[in-house]
């Protein structure tokens, strides 16, 4: 089983829609997690940290389900600028990255 | 944003060439990292330096040779690369906390897009 698994997508959604996707991790002892976003041909940038049950930042909500070993990211009221690849990251003294979920928001 | 800079941004080299990638962080962090990102694959951690000491080498071939002269600078020396080494090479830095608590937030440079012919 891969350390971090993500649905690659793409998720194609209209502006204003809500989109959500999950990430599963293999190490049940993992304590902290991140969501990074990566635009095409750019570097990853931190979107959110997820330390306890979840975190909310404006239109973005991250949730952690330790029992099922997954974290989710929900984007409300999608904007065109939300189009990117979202990387799930698990922090086990080093960072383990998922391959990313691609989201495309269309006008 | 200029927290972590990398040069060059693009590099094309032959298999017999020797080149170096440079990374500099202006964030006062104590750890630096090299990652490789190939198309449609997760970022692969290559090397980790904490306080200028290499703490991790993820079974990287010897044709990749890192150098960390101080906590702000990191180099990746390349020689006799293979076409499959073509990828985006990302440098990152973080402030590693010795105690528990917050996770290891890493900040990335813009990357060097390497093509090996």
Interface residues (C-beta under 8 A of the other chain):
Chain A: X4 X8 X31 X32 X33 X34 X41 X42 X43 X44 X45 X46 X49 X51 X87 X91 X93 X94 X95 X96 X97 X98 X99 X100
Chain B: X40 X41 X42 X43 X45 X48 X56 X88 X90 X102 X103 X104 X105 X106 X107 X108 X109 X110 X111 X113
